[in-house]
Structures are given as structure tokens and as C-alpha cells.
């Protein structure tokens, strides 16, 4: 049982770290093989946002396929507001290593997707928690699968962000954290503060994107251990 005071303290630490590398090992080559299988046999569908101002941008920028979705279908969570159960999709029959990693991370009861950012595209600055009602204890995790050299993740503290900066370029911020995530690693990518991703390359960026519940003892222990590495 996790004491509430310890949980709150751990959450506070995590919410103030832009990129937390998780202390976990996995077979990256096998994951990549499974991704290549999916890419060869399945379609990646564009993300359908509810926000009209960025709808066309997201359609051309972001696409994916679900490993664990709210109803067990491959594309049902490719939009905001998805909720419900966490049910494995048919990819469980082809991709055992993805599901083993998800379980090892403690995300078997949360949604998980393979997500792509198109060449020469970005999203817009946003906060999952402050704007999209994501529970603060629900952590957003990225496991890079294909990471172009000309790609970066960016985080801006909520106190340095204003609504009119939604489409600002990274260079327009005085205070910003920019990082290139490494293959073979898993990261908590801060979804509390405002964040964006930029693909300056001619290739897709591909990651396993999943959610972890910090209240889950397995996740709590993983995060606590990772902070102390």
C-alpha cells in the first residue's frame, strides 16, 4: 500500500521533470521487428482532434494504431476523449514483445498506441492535464522506435506559456527544454507542462506511446527507482 503523502511527493517530483528516463531494460531489436511487421500489414490512421483550429494540421501530422484501446479496436482511440476499458487489440496475436514491455512497465490496464509524426510536421503546444483533463497521476510514456536525427521533444513550463503562444516555434521561447530521446530507452514525457514535438526530417518518427498510473505500486516503484538512478 502506498501512503498518500509519499505518492503526492513523488508526483510533485515527476511533474517538475521534463524527461525522466525509466530504469528498465528491453529487447529493442525485437520491438523494431514487430513494428516493421505492423507497418507492412496494417494501416496507420490519422488522429482526429475535436479542436477545429488544428484539425487539418493534426490529420497530416499525427497517425497511429492501437495496441490497447478502450474497446479493443485498432483505431478507436485516435481522438480526444477516449475512455473506457483497456482491452488488447488483435495485435496481441503478432507482437508479444510490445505487450511484454507494456506489462513490464505496468501499463497493461491503460491505453497504448504506436504513434507516428509525419516528415516536416509538428503538433501544437498543449498540456494533457491542464487542458485535456488527463489525471495528474496518469503519466505519459514514450518508447522511441524510429527516431530521426532531426527530431526533438520540447517542454515549456506552464508559467512561461500563454494561449497566444500555441503556434510558437521553439526558438521563440526564452525558457525551454529540448531533447532528442534515445532508441532502446523509455521516458516519462512531461504532459503536465506545455509540450510539443518537431520533425525536421524526411522520415517518420515512430514511438510506442502509453499511459501509466502512478498509483499502481509497480509503476510507483519503477518511477521511484528511476529517480534514484
C-alpha positions in Angstrom: 0.0 0.0 0.0 1.4 3.4 -1.0 1.0 6.2 1.6 -0.8 9.3 0.2 2.0 11.6 1.4 4.6 9.6 -0.4 2.5 9.4 -3.5 2.0 13.2 -3.5 5.7 13.9 -3.0 6.6 11.5 -5.9 4.0 13.1 -8.2 5.4 16.6 -7.4 8.9 15.5 -8.4 7.7 13.9 -11.6 5.7 16.9 -12.7 8.8 19.0 -12.5 10.9 16.8 -14.7 10.6 17.3 -18.4 12.1 13.9 -19.4 12.5 11.1 -17.0 14.4 8.1 -18.3 12.9 5.0 -16.8 15.1 2.3 -15.3 14.0 -0.6 -17.4 15.6 -2.9 -20.0 14.0 -4.5 -23.0 14.9 -6.0 -26.4 14.7 -3.1 -28.8 15.6 -5.2 -31.9 12.5 -7.4 -31.3 10.3 -4.4 -30.8 11.5 -2.9 -34.1 10.9 -6.2 -35.9 7.3 -6.2 -34.6 6.8 -2.6 -35.7 8.0 -3.4 -39.2 5.5 -6.3 -39.3 2.7 -3.9 -38.3 3.9 -1.3 -40.8 3.9 -3.9 -43.6 0.4 -5.3 -42.9 -1.6 -2.6 -41.2 -2.8 0.9 -41.9 -1.9 3.9 -39.7 -4.9 6.2 -39.4 -4.7 9.9 -38.8 -5.6 11.5 -35.5 -9.0 13.2 -35.4 -8.9 16.1 -33.0 -12.0 17.8 -31.7 -10.3 21.2 -32.0 -11.2 22.8 -35.3 -8.3 25.3 -35.3 -5.8 22.4 -35.5 -7.8 19.6 -37.1 -6.2 19.7 -40.5 -2.7 20.1 -39.0 -3.2 17.0 -36.8 -4.6 15.0 -39.6 -1.5 15.5 -41.7 0.9 15.3 -38.7 -0.1 12.5 -36.5 -1.2 8.9 -37.1 -1.2 5.7 -35.2 -2.7 2.3 -34.4 -3.8 0.9 -31.0 -2.2 -1.9 -29.0 -4.6 -1.5 -26.1 -7.7 0.6 -26.7 -10.9 1.5 -24.9 -12.9 -1.1 -26.8 -10.2 -3.5 -28.3 -10.4 -2.0 -31.8 -7.3 -0.8 -33.7 -8.3 2.8 -34.2 -10.9 3.7 -31.6 -8.6 5.9 -29.5 -7.3 8.1 -32.3 -9.1 11.2 -31.0 -9.5 13.1 -27.7 -11.8 12.0 -25.0 -11.4 8.2 -25.4 -12.4 6.5 -22.3 -13.5 3.0 -21.1 -11.8 -0.3 -20.6 -8.3 -1.2 -21.5 -8.6 -4.1 -24.0 -5.9 -5.6 -26.1 -6.3 -5.4 -29.8 -5.7 -8.1 -32.4 -2.0 -7.0 -32.5 -1.5 -9.2 -29.4 -1.5 -12.2 -31.8 1.5 -10.8 -33.6 3.5 -8.6 -31.2 4.3 -10.4 -28.0 7.3 -8.2 -27.2 5.2 -5.0 -27.2 2.8 -6.4 -24.8 5.6 -7.8 -22.6 7.2 -4.4 -22.4 3.8 -2.7 -21.6 3.2 -5.2 -18.8 6.8 -4.8 -17.5 6.2 -1.0 -17.3 2.9 -1.5 -15.5 0.7 -0.3 -18.3 -1.4 -3.4 -19.1 -4.6 -1.7 -17.7 -4.0 1.5 -19.6 -4.3 2.5 -23.3 -1.2 2.1 -25.5 -0.6 3.0 -29.2 2.1 3.2 -31.8 2.2 6.8 -32.9 3.9 8.4 -35.9 4.8 12.1 -36.6 5.0 12.8 -40.3 8.1 14.3 -42.0 8.4 18.1 -41.6 5.5 18.3 -39.2 4.8 19.2 -35.6 1.8 19.4 -33.3 0.8 22.5 -31.3 1.8 23.4 -27.8 -0.6 21.7 -25.3 -1.0 20.2 -21.8 -2.8 16.9 -21.3 -3.6 17.7 -17.7 -4.3 21.5 -17.8 -6.3 21.4 -21.0 -7.4 17.8 -21.8 -8.5 16.6 -18.3 -5.8 13.9 -18.0 -5.5 12.7 -14.4 -2.2 14.1 -13.0 -1.4 10.6 -11.8 -1.6 9.3 -15.3 1.9 9.5 -16.8 2.6 9.7 -20.5 5.4 7.4 -21.6 7.3 7.3 -24.9 9.4 4.4 -26.1 11.2 5.5 -29.4 11.1 3.0 -32.2 12.3 5.2 -35.2 13.9 8.5 -34.2 15.3 10.7 -36.9 18.3 12.8 -36.0 16.4 15.9 -37.0 13.6 15.4 -34.4 13.2 16.9 -31.0 10.9 16.9 -28.0 10.2 20.3 -26.3 8.7 21.3 -22.9 7.9 24.8 -21.7 6.9 25.4 -18.1 3.2 26.3 -17.7 4.2 29.6 -16.0 6.1 30.6 -19.2 3.2 29.8 -21.5 0.3 31.9 -22.7 -2.5 30.9 -25.0 -1.3 33.1 -27.9 2.0 31.1 -27.9 0.1 28.0 -29.2 1.9 28.0 -32.6 5.2 29.5 -31.4 8.4 27.9 -32.7 10.9 26.6 -30.0 13.3 29.4 -30.7 10.7 32.0 -29.7 10.7 30.8 -26.1 13.2 32.3 -23.6 13.0 29.2 -21.4 12.5 25.8 -23.0 13.8 22.3 -22.6 14.7 20.5 -25.8 15.7 16.8 -26.1 16.4 14.0 -28.5 15.2 10.8 -27.0 17.4 7.7 -27.5 16.4 4.3 -29.0 16.3 1.5 -26.6 15.1 3.7 -23.7 11.7 4.5 -22.2 10.8 8.0 -20.9 8.1 9.8 -19.0 7.5 12.7 -21.3 6.0 15.6 -19.2 2.4 16.1 -20.2 1.6 18.5 -17.3 3.6 21.4 -18.7 3.2 22.6 -22.2 4.9 20.4 -24.8 5.3 19.9 -28.5 7.4 17.7 -30.9 9.1 18.7 -34.1 10.1 16.5 -37.0 12.5 18.4 -39.3 13.5 15.3 -41.2 12.2 13.4 -44.3 11.3 10.3 -42.3 8.6 9.4 -39.8 9.2 9.5 -36.1 7.7 6.4 -34.5 7.1 5.7 -30.8 5.2 3.4 -28.5 3.1 5.8 -26.5 1.4 4.5 -23.4 0.0 5.7 -20.1 1.0 4.6 -16.6 -0.9 5.1 -13.4 1.5 6.3 -10.7 -0.9 5.0 -8.0 -0.1 1.4 -9.3 2.6 0.0 -6.9 4.5 -1.4 -9.9 4.6 2.0 -11.6 5.3 3.8 -8.3 8.3 1.6 -7.6 9.6 2.0 -11.2 9.4 5.7 -11.1 10.9 6.0 -7.7 13.8 3.7 -8.7 14.3 5.7 -11.9 14.6 9.0 -10.0 17.3 7.5 -7.8 19.5 6.0 -10.6 
